[in-house]
């Protein structure tokens, strides 16, 4: 019988440091998609605060507390990151475990904005895209999500099947920025 071993999406690809930038794979815990039922968003938010210490986020926003984060993930959808979603949330929203569906990486360093400006069609300058802001956007040609978690740090999510492409594209952009300096 084969001895199967689970691998992370970026196994063998990361960590990566180029110039002053680093790209690392994150192990965020559970990822649960939350889609509130019609008229239930306020009740869902209250239930999330009680169960996980986070509110349902507004558009392009995040909330965090008690080891959990909630990230806006598109119209009528949020992603609960960290703990497994409390089953009571299902009275207010459709819950879907997305834990194995996404690659989660963290890009950090003093030139994150320059690197991301080569990859996403979003203005990621700190003055426009502050800490805690998020966007569902293209990352090169992949559908993804970017969230600024610190002044010089972004969390980037793309589908697990695109992990190799994400690392390749990130590495190319990081090398181009490092070559300027």
Secondary structure, 3 states (H helix, E strand, C coil): CCCCCCCCCCCCCCCEEECCEEEEECCCCEEEEEEECCCCHHHHHHHHHHHHCCCCCCCCCEEEECCEEEEECCCCCEEEEECCCCHHHHHCEEEEECCCCEEEEEEECCCHHHHHHCCCCCCCCCCCCCCCCEEEEEECCEEEEEEEEECCEEEEEEEHHHHHHHHHHHHHHHHHHHHHC
